[in-house]
């Protein structure tokens, strides 16, 4: 069951599940109270947190996609676990996609991703995170305010309270800039900004989290001195494929996947193709396109797309799909 779509939340709290969830819930509540005060909201909840805003019986994946596609901004609780979570990478990716859409030809768009240091981080940050300015409290104070939030919450309540207030003010500013929403189906087609796409499926309410390997983003020239990421090329192909109504049908997609499987065994090796377990076409398509990119076998990739054309029959959109396929293959050289 999918819930009815309420008014968009002011902010979305993104965090690595199954770790410090009580502390996350307390932090979310504390910030929400300050946001409500800053924005004059006497009723209602300004922030989305999966622990409290997905009622029993409702569709987890739909609800998370819908709210990443519509919330005003995202507060990212960055930790070691966050960096290796494919689903957190997807949440970041959706907001990043919306930001770029808000200013497609100009400077960086609305600052709607607010990363905060939730725990001490020792690993190298993925480039998409390292390019983002971490939240820095505006309130003057000691170096304590630079410590991880979970430490401040436990040991320094006054500093923690001041930090929550400053963060709420930044959330209110970002929310008033009105980041344009996208449809949840478009959000389903957005690749993870980091982490393993194969693990970018909805987090279950309980159970161990699945580790992921941070992905790298290659750059390739498009001529004229401009560059485009390999990830952007793949994402464009996913969007073109998602425009084919036949691929929204599970049976048709399964037929194509079987043809791809046969080509894999012919050109690469025996064994099944592992794809994200999702009912949503965008997530399935991204998993398959990512597999093409990881294997980087042009005969396998081009033949699989030609198989799709044979299955689908006369379809004008196939010309753009074939052209995008060649762009991706050329980017591998």
DOFIRO-508515 format. One record per residue (C-alpha): x, y, z; residue number from 1. Coordinates in Angstrom, 2 decimals. Layout:
<nodes>
NODE         x         y         z   lumdo
NODE         X         Y         Z     NUM
...
</nodes>
This chain:
<nodes>
NODE         x         y         z   lumdo
NODE      0.00      0.00      0.00       1
NODE      1.31      3.47     -0.89       2
NODE      0.27      6.46      1.22       3
NODE     -1.51      9.46     -0.22       4
NODE      0.89     12.26     -1.07       5
NODE      0.84     14.93      1.66       6
NODE      2.38     18.38      1.38       7
NODE      6.17     18.14      0.89       8
NODE      8.34     18.04      4.00       9
NODE     10.65     20.96      4.70      10
NODE     13.63     18.63      5.09      11
NODE     14.57     14.97      4.74      12
NODE     16.93     13.29      7.21      13
NODE     19.28     10.87      5.43      14
NODE     21.31      8.47      7.58      15
NODE     22.75      4.96      7.65      16
NODE     20.09      2.62      9.03      17
NODE     20.43      0.10     11.86      18
NODE     23.01      2.16     13.73      19
NODE     22.40      4.73     16.51      20
NODE     18.76      4.95     15.47      21
NODE     17.56      6.29     18.84      22
NODE     20.14      9.08     18.70      23
NODE     19.15      9.84     15.11      24
NODE     15.48     10.06     16.10      25
NODE     16.29     12.41     18.96      26
NODE     18.42     14.64     16.72      27
NODE     15.70     14.72     14.07      28
NODE     13.10     15.68     16.66      29
NODE     15.29     18.41     18.17      30
NODE     16.01     19.96     14.78      31
NODE     12.34     19.63     13.75      32
NODE     11.25     21.60     16.81      33
NODE     13.61     24.45     15.93      34
NODE     12.58     24.39     12.25      35
NODE      8.94     24.59     13.29      36
NODE      9.80     27.64     15.39      37
NODE     11.87     29.26     12.62      38
NODE      9.22     28.78      9.96      39
NODE      6.20     29.55     12.09      40
NODE      4.74     26.07     11.80      41
NODE      2.49     25.54     14.78      42
NODE      1.31     22.12     13.66      43
NODE      2.55     19.31     11.52      44
NODE      5.94     17.74     11.12      45
NODE      8.52     19.73      9.11      46
NODE     10.98     16.85      8.69      47
NODE     10.81     13.36      7.19      48
NODE     12.46     10.46      9.02      49
NODE     11.78      6.92      7.88      50
NODE     11.51      5.64     11.47      51
NODE      8.46      7.78     12.15      52
NODE      6.94      8.80      8.82      53
NODE      6.30      5.42      7.15      54
NODE      3.16      3.90      8.70      55
NODE      2.80      0.11      8.98      56
NODE      1.65     -1.49      5.75      57
NODE      2.85      1.33      3.53      58
NODE      5.31      0.88      0.68      59
NODE      8.84      1.66      1.91      60
NODE     10.45      2.16     -1.47      61
NODE      7.70      4.38     -2.87      62
NODE      7.58      6.52      0.28      63
NODE     11.34      7.07      0.38      64
NODE     11.50      7.87     -3.34      65
NODE      8.53     10.22     -3.14      66
NODE     10.01     12.17     -0.25      67
NODE     13.51     12.43     -1.71      68
NODE     11.79     13.73     -4.84      69
NODE      9.74     16.39     -3.06      70
NODE     11.31     17.50      0.28      71
NODE     12.77     21.01      0.38      72
NODE     16.27     19.96      1.39      73
NODE     18.23     17.03      2.83      74
NODE     20.23     16.82      6.04      75
NODE     22.83     14.07      5.54      76
NODE     24.22     12.47      8.71      77
NODE     27.62     11.48      7.35      78
NODE     29.34      8.54      9.04      79
NODE     31.51      5.61      8.02      80
NODE     28.36      3.53      7.50      81
NODE     26.79      6.31      5.45      82
NODE     29.71      6.30      2.99      83
NODE     29.21      2.60      2.22      84
NODE     25.41      2.63      1.97      85
NODE     24.06      2.31     -1.55      86
NODE     20.65      3.58     -0.46      87
NODE     22.13      6.69      1.20      88
NODE     24.00      7.21     -2.07      89
NODE     20.68      7.08     -3.90      90
NODE     19.08      9.66     -1.58      91
NODE     22.06     11.97     -2.15      92
NODE     21.87     11.30     -5.88      93
NODE     18.19     12.30     -6.11      94
NODE     18.73     15.60     -4.32      95
NODE     21.87     16.25     -6.37      96
NODE     19.88     15.62     -9.55      97
NODE     17.17     18.06     -8.45      98
NODE     19.79     20.71     -7.63      99
NODE     21.36     20.41    -11.08     100
NODE     17.95     20.63    -12.72     101
NODE     17.29     23.88    -10.83     102
NODE     20.25     25.53    -12.60     103
NODE     21.07     23.45    -15.70     104
NODE     23.18     26.08    -17.47     105
NODE     24.42     28.30    -14.68     106
NODE     26.32     28.15    -11.40     107
NODE     25.51     25.50     -8.78     108
NODE     21.83     25.50     -7.94     109
NODE     19.95     25.68     -4.66     110
NODE     22.11     24.48     -1.70     111
NODE     19.62     21.80     -0.71     112
NODE     22.08     19.18      0.60     113
NODE     23.37     19.93      4.09     114
NODE     26.00     17.38      5.17     115
NODE     26.78     17.17      8.88     116
NODE     29.45     15.16     10.71     117
NODE     27.39     12.61     12.58     118
NODE     30.32     10.42     13.65     119
NODE     34.09     10.59     13.34     120
NODE     35.11      9.81      9.76     121
NODE     38.43      8.20      8.88     122
NODE     37.78      7.05      5.30     123
NODE     38.31      9.13      2.18     124
NODE     35.08     10.89      1.25     125
NODE     33.49     10.18     -2.15     126
NODE     34.14     13.13     -4.45     127
NODE     30.48     14.17     -4.51     128
NODE     30.58     14.60     -0.72     129
NODE     34.07     16.12     -0.49     130
NODE     32.95     18.87     -2.91     131
NODE     30.10     19.81     -0.56     132
NODE     30.58     22.27      2.27     133
NODE     29.81     20.57      5.60     134
NODE     27.49     22.33      7.99     135
NODE     29.37     24.79     10.19     136
NODE     27.57     26.39     13.15     137
NODE     27.17     30.15     12.93     138
NODE     27.10     30.53     16.71     139
NODE     30.54     31.54     18.04     140
NODE     31.98     29.04     20.47     141
NODE     34.76     26.67     21.24     142
NODE     36.11     23.96     18.98     143
NODE     33.54     21.65     20.57     144
NODE     31.06     22.73     17.89     145
NODE     33.29     21.06     15.27     146
NODE     33.04     17.67     16.94     147
NODE     30.70     14.92     15.66     148
NODE     27.09     15.56     16.52     149
NODE     26.55     12.24     18.25     150
NODE     29.37     13.14     20.66     151
NODE     27.91     16.57     21.36     152
NODE     24.49     15.05     21.93     153
NODE     25.86     12.71     24.59     154
NODE     28.42     14.92     26.35     155
NODE     27.83     18.61     25.62     156
NODE     24.08     19.37     25.68     157
NODE     24.41     23.18     25.50     158
NODE     26.69     23.09     22.47     159
NODE     24.44     20.46     20.89     160
NODE     21.32     22.60     21.40     161
NODE     22.99     25.65     19.84     162
NODE     24.10     23.57     16.88     163
NODE     20.55     22.25     16.32     164
NODE     19.24     25.83     16.29     165
NODE     21.86     26.94     13.75     166
NODE     21.11     23.94     11.56     167
NODE     17.38     24.69     11.72     168
NODE     18.05     28.24     10.50     169
NODE     20.04     26.89      7.53     170
NODE     17.26     24.40      6.75     171
NODE     14.71     27.22      6.78     172
NODE     16.82     29.28      4.36     173
NODE     17.26     26.32      1.99     174
NODE     13.56     25.43      2.14     175
NODE     12.47     28.97      1.26     176
NODE     14.49     28.74     -1.97     177
NODE     11.92     26.15     -3.10     178
NODE     13.92     23.39     -4.78     179
NODE     11.65     22.11     -7.61     180
NODE     10.31     18.59     -7.03     181
NODE     10.47     15.72     -9.52     182
NODE      8.21     12.74    -10.03     183
NODE      9.04      9.72     -7.87     184
NODE      9.44      7.63    -11.04     185
NODE     12.22      9.95    -12.15     186
NODE     13.80      9.59     -8.71     187
NODE     13.75      5.79     -9.16     188
NODE     15.89      6.17    -12.29     189
NODE     18.58      8.30    -10.61     190
NODE     21.76      6.31     -9.87     191
NODE     23.40      6.34     -6.44     192
NODE     25.94      9.16     -6.03     193
NODE     28.19      6.72     -4.14     194
NODE     28.06      3.13     -2.94     195
NODE     27.31     -0.02     -4.91     196
NODE     24.19      0.34     -7.12     197
NODE     23.39     -3.33     -6.50     198
NODE     22.75     -2.49     -2.84     199
NODE     20.70      0.64     -3.55     200
NODE     17.41     -1.00     -2.63     201
NODE     15.11      0.20      0.17     202
NODE     16.36     -0.37      3.71     203
NODE     14.28     -2.80      5.72     204
NODE     12.97     -1.68      9.12     205
NODE     15.21     -4.22     10.85     206
NODE     18.16     -6.43     10.02     207
NODE     21.83     -5.86      9.18     208
NODE     22.83     -3.25      6.65     209
NODE     24.58     -4.41      3.51     210
NODE     28.05     -2.98      2.85     211
NODE     28.87     -1.39     -0.46     212
NODE     31.98     -0.38     -2.33     213
NODE     32.28      3.35     -3.12     214
NODE     32.03      3.90     -6.86     215
NODE     34.30      6.12     -8.89     216
NODE     33.16      8.57    -11.55     217
NODE     35.10      8.76    -14.77     218
NODE     35.19     11.91    -16.89     219
NODE     35.08     11.93    -20.65     220
NODE     35.31     14.70    -23.23     221
NODE     32.29     15.55    -25.34     222
NODE     34.14     17.92    -27.62     223
NODE     34.49     21.68    -27.52     224
NODE     36.40     21.52    -24.25     225
NODE     33.38     20.42    -22.20     226
NODE     33.30     17.26    -20.12     227
NODE     30.55     14.99    -18.96     228
NODE     30.80     12.21    -16.41     229
NODE     30.42      8.58    -17.36     230
NODE     27.67      8.49    -14.73     231
NODE     25.80     11.26    -16.58     232
NODE     26.02      9.30    -19.84     233
NODE     24.63      6.21    -18.11     234
NODE     21.88      8.20    -16.46     235
NODE     20.78      9.64    -19.79     236
NODE     20.53      6.12    -21.20     237
NODE     18.42      5.07    -18.22     238
NODE     16.08      7.99    -18.86     239
NODE     15.74      7.11    -22.53     240
NODE     15.01      3.48    -21.69     241
NODE     12.50      4.53    -19.02     242
NODE     10.60      6.35    -21.77     243
NODE      9.77      3.01    -23.41     244
NODE      6.42      2.02    -21.96     245
NODE      7.07     -1.65    -22.70     246
NODE      9.98     -1.70    -20.22     247
NODE      7.63     -0.67    -17.41     248
NODE      6.06     -4.12    -17.71     249
NODE      7.86     -6.71    -15.60     250
NODE      7.25     -9.53    -18.09     251
NODE      8.73     -7.57    -21.01     252
NODE     11.74     -6.51    -18.95     253
NODE     12.28    -10.12    -17.88     254
NODE     12.22    -11.25    -21.52     255
NODE     14.87     -8.69    -22.42     256
NODE     16.94     -9.61    -19.37     257
NODE     16.94    -13.24    -20.47     258
NODE     18.27    -12.16    -23.88     259
NODE     20.95    -10.11    -22.09     260
NODE     21.78    -13.14    -19.95     261
NODE     22.36    -15.26    -23.05     262
NODE     24.67    -12.60    -24.49     263
NODE     26.58    -12.40    -21.22     264
NODE     27.26    -16.13    -21.34     265
NODE     28.40    -15.79    -24.96     266
NODE     30.65    -12.73    -24.60     267
NODE     31.74    -12.65    -20.94     268
NODE     31.22    -15.66    -18.68     269
NODE     28.60    -18.05    -17.27     270
NODE     26.60    -16.96    -14.24     271
NODE     23.55    -14.89    -13.49     272
NODE     23.39    -11.11    -13.80     273
NODE     22.81     -9.62    -10.34     274
NODE     20.34     -6.73    -10.40     275
NODE     18.71     -4.67     -7.62     276
NODE     15.59     -6.39     -6.31     277
NODE     13.03     -3.70     -7.07     278
NODE      9.53     -3.54     -8.47     279
NODE     10.24     -0.13     -9.99     280
NODE     11.38      0.03    -13.64     281
NODE     13.87      2.85    -13.08     282
NODE     15.78      0.93    -10.43     283
NODE     15.87     -2.20    -12.60     284
NODE     17.05     -0.26    -15.65     285
NODE     19.77      1.51    -13.71     286
NODE     21.04     -1.82    -12.38     287
NODE     21.27     -3.22    -15.92     288
NODE     22.93     -0.12    -17.42     289
NODE     25.42     -0.09    -14.55     290
NODE     26.20     -3.75    -15.29     291
NODE     26.91     -2.89    -18.94     292
NODE     29.25     -0.13    -17.78     293
NODE     31.08     -2.31    -15.27     294
NODE     31.67     -5.15    -17.74     295
NODE     32.69     -2.74    -20.55     296
NODE     32.33     -5.26    -23.35     297
NODE     31.09     -3.36    -26.40     298
NODE     29.85     -6.48    -28.24     299
NODE     27.83     -7.53    -25.18     300
NODE     26.46     -4.02    -24.61     301
NODE     25.66     -3.17    -28.24     302
NODE     24.19     -6.62    -28.89     303
NODE     21.94     -6.37    -25.80     304
NODE     20.55     -3.02    -26.96     305
NODE     19.99     -4.46    -30.44     306
NODE     18.13     -7.35    -28.81     307
NODE     15.86     -4.80    -27.16     308
NODE     15.21     -3.21    -30.55     309
NODE     14.29     -6.59    -32.02     310
NODE     11.88     -7.27    -29.15     311
NODE     10.24     -3.88    -29.21     312
NODE      9.79     -3.61    -32.96     313
NODE      9.40     -0.26    -34.74     314
NODE     10.00      2.38    -32.07     315
NODE     11.33      5.87    -32.97     316
NODE     12.95      6.26    -29.53     317
NODE     15.35      3.40    -30.30     318
NODE     17.44      5.71    -32.51     319
NODE     18.30      7.92    -29.52     320
NODE     18.94      4.85    -27.36     321
NODE     21.36      3.39    -29.92     322
NODE     23.14      6.76    -30.24     323
NODE     23.50      7.03    -26.46     324
NODE     24.85      3.49    -26.34     325
NODE     27.60      4.47    -28.78     326
NODE     28.44      7.56    -26.70     327
NODE     28.94      5.36    -23.64     328
NODE     31.06      2.86    -25.57     329
NODE     33.20      5.70    -26.93     330
NODE     33.69      7.03    -23.40     331
NODE     35.37      3.75    -22.42     332
NODE     38.26      4.33    -24.82     333
</nodes>
